[in-house]
Amino acid sequence: EFRRVLFRSDQTPQAVGLYMNQKNVKTAFLIGPNYAAGKDMLEGVASTFKGQIVGRELTRWPDQLDFSAELSKARQAKPDAIFAFYPGGAGIQFVTQYAQSGLKGQIPLYTAFTIDDLSLPRLKDLAVGIPGAQQWVNDLPNDANKKYVADYKARHKTSPSFYGSQTYDAAALIDSGLKAVKGDMSKKDELRKALEKADFKSVRGNFKFGPNHMPIQNFYLQDAVKEGDDYRLKTVATIVENDQDKHYQKCKMPN
């Protein structure tokens, strides 16, 4: 529950929409799975993208892994860009079919939660050059992240994913609250107030809670790159600093 409240919102696709504006994208075609998160992701992009959405497709979830019909519709719409949200194995299938269809060289693809440190080893060259937005990337230069990534690699012999970074931050937040009440969880009000302070070193850098308990944080542009025989996700730019979700003025937590 902590991880969900801390990190899962429509902020990430909102950052994608902002980046598409920065790239002067005028028309976009949106594709995602037909369940709550998929709908939230497409709505998130639509809420910040200033151009025209020329198509929107919601596919069956979780059993649909053939996206040829949706990619054909996107081709026919001739947008400046395609946005897609597909986590896990579906994301691998979507990016693979997008590249195999020839669209990779024709219509740029923007993503959220689709290309990550878990899917990149399988996608390899297919993922290179496809940008995405994320609140954390492996190479963020803050001290907490450097230690986290180094310790993770030393123990597991691989790079952490953003799922791991989220869980790591959630554990650090809970630890900060427990320390504030000296482990006495019966002090619920004091524990809540301590958690609200977010008094911990986040692996993504600056982090705090807004009045509705949603994060205020940076969002970064990540890109998949090949270095020698290795593939990794690289921070390209900061899309937005100290981003706050759009509902915070309408949804304030009680004091």
Contacts in CASP RR format, 6 or more apart in sequence:
PFRMAT RR
TARGET T0000
AUTHOR 0000-0000-0000
METHOD contacts of the structure
MODEL  1
EFRRVLFRSDQTPQAVGLYMNQKNVKTAFLIGPNYAAGKDMLEGVASTFK
GQIVGRELTRWPDQLDFSAELSKARQAKPDAIFAFYPGGAGIQFVTQYAQ
SGLKGQIPLYTAFTIDDLSLPRLKDLAVGIPGAQQWVNDLPNDANKKYVA
DYKARHKTSPSFYGSQTYDAAALIDSGLKAVKGDMSKKDELRKALEKADF
KSVRGNFKFGPNHMPIQNFYLQDAVKEGDDYRLKTVATIVENDQDKHYQK
CKMPN
2 170 0 8 1.000
2 173 0 8 1.000
2 174 0 8 1.000
3 166 0 8 1.000
3 167 0 8 1.000
3 170 0 8 1.000
5 213 0 8 1.000
5 214 0 8 1.000
6 166 0 8 1.000
6 169 0 8 1.000
6 170 0 8 1.000
6 173 0 8 1.000
6 215 0 8 1.000
7 135 0 8 1.000
7 166 0 8 1.000
7 169 0 8 1.000
7 170 0 8 1.000
7 215 0 8 1.000
8 37 0 8 1.000
9 40 0 8 1.000
9 214 0 8 1.000
9 215 0 8 1.000
9 245 0 8 1.000
10 40 0 8 1.000
10 41 0 8 1.000
10 43 0 8 1.000
10 44 0 8 1.000
10 47 0 8 1.000
10 245 0 8 1.000
11 135 0 8 1.000
11 214 0 8 1.000
11 215 0 8 1.000
11 219 0 8 1.000
11 243 0 8 1.000
11 245 0 8 1.000
12 41 0 8 1.000
12 112 0 8 1.000
12 113 0 8 1.000
12 133 0 8 1.000
12 134 0 8 1.000
12 135 0 8 1.000
12 219 0 8 1.000
13 40 0 8 1.000
13 41 0 8 1.000
13 42 0 8 1.000
13 43 0 8 1.000
13 44 0 8 1.000
13 45 0 8 1.000
13 83 0 8 1.000
13 85 0 8 1.000
13 112 0 8 1.000
13 133 0 8 1.000
14 44 0 8 1.000
14 45 0 8 1.000
14 47 0 8 1.000
14 48 0 8 1.000
14 243 0 8 1.000
14 245 0 8 1.000
14 246 0 8 1.000
15 48 0 8 1.000
15 133 0 8 1.000
15 219 0 8 1.000
15 239 0 8 1.000
15 240 0 8 1.000
15 243 0 8 1.000
16 45 0 8 1.000
16 83 0 8 1.000
16 110 0 8 1.000
16 111 0 8 1.000
16 112 0 8 1.000
16 132 0 8 1.000
16 133 0 8 1.000
17 44 0 8 1.000
17 45 0 8 1.000
17 48 0 8 1.000
17 49 0 8 1.000
17 83 0 8 1.000
17 110 0 8 1.000
18 48 0 8 1.000
18 239 0 8 1.000
18 240 0 8 1.000
19 110 0 8 1.000
19 131 0 8 1.000
19 132 0 8 1.000
19 133 0 8 1.000
19 221 0 8 1.000
19 239 0 8 1.000
20 28 0 8 1.000
20 45 0 8 1.000
20 49 0 8 1.000
20 81 0 8 1.000
20 83 0 8 1.000
20 110 0 8 1.000
21 48 0 8 1.000
21 49 0 8 1.000
21 50 0 8 1.000
21 51 0 8 1.000
22 239 0 8 1.000
23 81 0 8 1.000
25 49 0 8 1.000
25 51 0 8 1.000
25 80 0 8 1.000
25 81 0 8 1.000
25 108 0 8 1.000
26 51 0 8 1.000
26 52 0 8 1.000
26 80 0 8 1.000
27 51 0 8 1.000
27 52 0 8 1.000
27 53 0 8 1.000
27 54 0 8 1.000
27 77 0 8 1.000
27 78 0 8 1.000
27 79 0 8 1.000
27 80 0 8 1.000
27 81 0 8 1.000
28 45 0 8 1.000
28 49 0 8 1.000
28 51 0 8 1.000
28 52 0 8 1.000
28 53 0 8 1.000
28 54 0 8 1.000
28 55 0 8 1.000
28 79 0 8 1.000
28 80 0 8 1.000
28 81 0 8 1.000
28 82 0 8 1.000
28 83 0 8 1.000
29 53 0 8 1.000
29 54 0 8 1.000
29 55 0 8 1.000
29 56 0 8 1.000
29 57 0 8 1.000
29 73 0 8 1.000
29 74 0 8 1.000
29 77 0 8 1.000
29 79 0 8 1.000
29 81 0 8 1.000
29 82 0 8 1.000
29 83 0 8 1.000
29 107 0 8 1.000
30 42 0 8 1.000
30 45 0 8 1.000
30 46 0 8 1.000
30 53 0 8 1.000
30 55 0 8 1.000
30 56 0 8 1.000
30 57 0 8 1.000
30 82 0 8 1.000
30 83 0 8 1.000
30 84 0 8 1.000
31 56 0 8 1.000
31 57 0 8 1.000
31 59 0 8 1.000
31 67 0 8 1.000
31 70 0 8 1.000
31 74 0 8 1.000
31 82 0 8 1.000
31 83 0 8 1.000
31 84 0 8 1.000
31 85 0 8 1.000
31 94 0 8 1.000
32 38 0 8 1.000
32 41 0 8 1.000
32 42 0 8 1.000
32 57 0 8 1.000
32 58 0 8 1.000
32 59 0 8 1.000
32 84 0 8 1.000
32 85 0 8 1.000
32 86 0 8 1.000
33 58 0 8 1.000
33 59 0 8 1.000
33 60 0 8 1.000
33 61 0 8 1.000
33 62 0 8 1.000
33 64 0 8 1.000
33 85 0 8 1.000
33 86 0 8 1.000
33 90 0 8 1.000
34 58 0 8 1.000
34 59 0 8 1.000
34 60 0 8 1.000
34 61 0 8 1.000
35 61 0 8 1.000
37 85 0 8 1.000
37 87 0 8 1.000
38 58 0 8 1.000
38 61 0 8 1.000
38 85 0 8 1.000
39 58 0 8 1.000
41 85 0 8 1.000
41 112 0 8 1.000
41 113 0 8 1.000
42 56 0 8 1.000
42 58 0 8 1.000
42 83 0 8 1.000
42 85 0 8 1.000
45 83 0 8 1.000
46 53 0 8 1.000
47 246 0 8 1.000
54 77 0 8 1.000
54 78 0 8 1.000
54 79 0 8 1.000
55 73 0 8 1.000
55 74 0 8 1.000
55 77 0 8 1.000
55 79 0 8 1.000
57 70 0 8 1.000
57 73 0 8 1.000
57 74 0 8 1.000
59 67 0 8 1.000
59 70 0 8 1.000
61 90 0 8 1.000
62 90 0 8 1.000
64 90 0 8 1.000
65 89 0 8 1.000
65 90 0 8 1.000
65 93 0 8 1.000
66 93 0 8 1.000
66 97 0 8 1.000
67 93 0 8 1.000
67 94 0 8 1.000
67 97 0 8 1.000
67 98 0 8 1.000
68 97 0 8 1.000
68 101 0 8 1.000
71 97 0 8 1.000
71 98 0 8 1.000
71 101 0 8 1.000
71 103 0 8 1.000
74 82 0 8 1.000
74 103 0 8 1.000
74 107 0 8 1.000
75 101 0 8 1.000
75 103 0 8 1.000
75 106 0 8 1.000
75 107 0 8 1.000
78 107 0 8 1.000
79 107 0 8 1.000
80 107 0 8 1.000
80 108 0 8 1.000
81 107 0 8 1.000
81 108 0 8 1.000
81 109 0 8 1.000
81 110 0 8 1.000
82 98 0 8 1.000
82 103 0 8 1.000
82 107 0 8 1.000
82 108 0 8 1.000
82 109 0 8 1.000
82 110 0 8 1.000
83 109 0 8 1.000
83 110 0 8 1.000
83 111 0 8 1.000
83 112 0 8 1.000
84 91 0 8 1.000
84 94 0 8 1.000
84 98 0 8 1.000
84 109 0 8 1.000
84 110 0 8 1.000
84 111 0 8 1.000
84 114 0 8 1.000
85 111 0 8 1.000
85 112 0 8 1.000
85 113 0 8 1.000
85 114 0 8 1.000
86 93 0 8 1.000
86 94 0 8 1.000
86 114 0 8 1.000
87 113 0 8 1.000
87 114 0 8 1.000
88 118 0 8 1.000
88 119 0 8 1.000
89 119 0 8 1.000
91 114 0 8 1.000
91 115 0 8 1.000
91 119 0 8 1.000
92 119 0 8 1.000
92 122 0 8 1.000
92 123 0 8 1.000
94 114 0 8 1.000
95 109 0 8 1.000
95 111 0 8 1.000
95 114 0 8 1.000
95 115 0 8 1.000
95 119 0 8 1.000
95 123 0 8 1.000
95 126 0 8 1.000
95 127 0 8 1.000
95 130 0 8 1.000
96 123 0 8 1.000
96 126 0 8 1.000
98 104 0 8 1.000
98 109 0 8 1.000
99 126 0 8 1.000
103 109 0 8 1.000
104 126 0 8 1.000
104 130 0 8 1.000
109 130 0 8 1.000
110 130 0 8 1.000
110 131 0 8 1.000
110 132 0 8 1.000
111 130 0 8 1.000
111 131 0 8 1.000
111 132 0 8 1.000
112 132 0 8 1.000
112 133 0 8 1.000
112 134 0 8 1.000
113 134 0 8 1.000
114 132 0 8 1.000
115 123 0 8 1.000
115 127 0 8 1.000
115 130 0 8 1.000
115 132 0 8 1.000
115 222 0 8 1.000
115 224 0 8 1.000
115 233 0 8 1.000
116 161 0 8 1.000
116 162 0 8 1.000
116 163 0 8 1.000
116 233 0 8 1.000
117 138 0 8 1.000
117 158 0 8 1.000
117 159 0 8 1.000
117 160 0 8 1.000
117 161 0 8 1.000
117 162 0 8 1.000
117 233 0 8 1.000
118 161 0 8 1.000
118 163 0 8 1.000
119 127 0 8 1.000
120 127 0 8 1.000
120 224 0 8 1.000
120 231 0 8 1.000
120 232 0 8 1.000
120 233 0 8 1.000
121 231 0 8 1.000
123 224 0 8 1.000
124 226 0 8 1.000
124 231 0 8 1.000
125 226 0 8 1.000
127 224 0 8 1.000
127 231 0 8 1.000
128 223 0 8 1.000
128 224 0 8 1.000
128 225 0 8 1.000
128 226 0 8 1.000
128 231 0 8 1.000
129 223 0 8 1.000
129 224 0 8 1.000
129 225 0 8 1.000
130 223 0 8 1.000
130 224 0 8 1.000
131 221 0 8 1.000
131 222 0 8 1.000
131 223 0 8 1.000
131 236 0 8 1.000
132 221 0 8 1.000
132 222 0 8 1.000
132 223 0 8 1.000
133 219 0 8 1.000
133 220 0 8 1.000
133 221 0 8 1.000
133 222 0 8 1.000
133 239 0 8 1.000
134 162 0 8 1.000
134 219 0 8 1.000
134 220 0 8 1.000
134 222 0 8 1.000
135 162 0 8 1.000
135 204 0 8 1.000
135 215 0 8 1.000
135 217 0 8 1.000
135 218 0 8 1.000
135 219 0 8 1.000
135 220 0 8 1.000
136 145 0 8 1.000
136 162 0 8 1.000
136 165 0 8 1.000
136 166 0 8 1.000
136 203 0 8 1.000
136 204 0 8 1.000
136 220 0 8 1.000
137 162 0 8 1.000
137 220 0 8 1.000
137 222 0 8 1.000
137 233 0 8 1.000
137 234 0 8 1.000
137 235 0 8 1.000
138 149 0 8 1.000
138 159 0 8 1.000
138 160 0 8 1.000
138 232 0 8 1.000
138 233 0 8 1.000
139 149 0 8 1.000
139 232 0 8 1.000
139 233 0 8 1.000
139 234 0 8 1.000
139 235 0 8 1.000
140 203 0 8 1.000
140 204 0 8 1.000
140 205 0 8 1.000
140 220 0 8 1.000
140 235 0 8 1.000
142 201 0 8 1.000
142 203 0 8 1.000
142 204 0 8 1.000
142 205 0 8 1.000
143 201 0 8 1.000
144 201 0 8 1.000
144 202 0 8 1.000
144 203 0 8 1.000
144 205 0 8 1.000
145 165 0 8 1.000
145 203 0 8 1.000
145 204 0 8 1.000
145 205 0 8 1.000
148 160 0 8 1.000
148 165 0 8 1.000
148 168 0 8 1.000
148 203 0 8 1.000
149 159 0 8 1.000
149 160 0 8 1.000
152 159 0 8 1.000
152 160 0 8 1.000
153 159 0 8 1.000
153 160 0 8 1.000
159 232 0 8 1.000
160 168 0 8 1.000
165 203 0 8 1.000
165 204 0 8 1.000
168 203 0 8 1.000
169 200 0 8 1.000
169 202 0 8 1.000
169 203 0 8 1.000
169 204 0 8 1.000
169 207 0 8 1.000
172 200 0 8 1.000
172 201 0 8 1.000
172 202 0 8 1.000
173 195 0 8 1.000
173 198 0 8 1.000
173 200 0 8 1.000
174 195 0 8 1.000
175 200 0 8 1.000
176 194 0 8 1.000
176 195 0 8 1.000
176 197 0 8 1.000
176 198 0 8 1.000
176 199 0 8 1.000
176 200 0 8 1.000
177 191 0 8 1.000
177 194 0 8 1.000
177 195 0 8 1.000
177 199 0 8 1.000
178 185 0 8 1.000
178 191 0 8 1.000
180 190 0 8 1.000
180 191 0 8 1.000
180 194 0 8 1.000
180 197 0 8 1.000
180 199 0 8 1.000
181 187 0 8 1.000
181 190 0 8 1.000
181 191 0 8 1.000
181 194 0 8 1.000
185 191 0 8 1.000
196 209 0 8 1.000
196 213 0 8 1.000
198 207 0 8 1.000
198 208 0 8 1.000
198 209 0 8 1.000
202 217 0 8 1.000
204 217 0 8 1.000
204 218 0 8 1.000
205 217 0 8 1.000
205 218 0 8 1.000
206 217 0 8 1.000
206 218 0 8 1.000
206 242 0 8 1.000
207 215 0 8 1.000
207 216 0 8 1.000
207 217 0 8 1.000
208 215 0 8 1.000
208 216 0 8 1.000
208 217 0 8 1.000
209 215 0 8 1.000
209 216 0 8 1.000
210 216 0 8 1.000
210 244 0 8 1.000
210 248 0 8 1.000
211 248 0 8 1.000
211 252 0 8 1.000
211 253 0 8 1.000
212 245 0 8 1.000
212 247 0 8 1.000
212 248 0 8 1.000
212 251 0 8 1.000
212 252 0 8 1.000
212 253 0 8 1.000
213 253 0 8 1.000
214 244 0 8 1.000
214 245 0 8 1.000
214 247 0 8 1.000
214 248 0 8 1.000
216 242 0 8 1.000
216 243 0 8 1.000
216 244 0 8 1.000
217 242 0 8 1.000
217 243 0 8 1.000
218 238 0 8 1.000
218 240 0 8 1.000
218 241 0 8 1.000
218 242 0 8 1.000
218 243 0 8 1.000
219 238 0 8 1.000
219 239 0 8 1.000
219 240 0 8 1.000
219 243 0 8 1.000
220 235 0 8 1.000
220 236 0 8 1.000
220 237 0 8 1.000
220 238 0 8 1.000
220 239 0 8 1.000
221 235 0 8 1.000
221 236 0 8 1.000
221 237 0 8 1.000
221 238 0 8 1.000
221 239 0 8 1.000
222 233 0 8 1.000
222 234 0 8 1.000
222 235 0 8 1.000
222 236 0 8 1.000
223 233 0 8 1.000
223 234 0 8 1.000
223 236 0 8 1.000
224 231 0 8 1.000
224 232 0 8 1.000
224 233 0 8 1.000
224 234 0 8 1.000
225 231 0 8 1.000
225 232 0 8 1.000
225 233 0 8 1.000
225 234 0 8 1.000
END
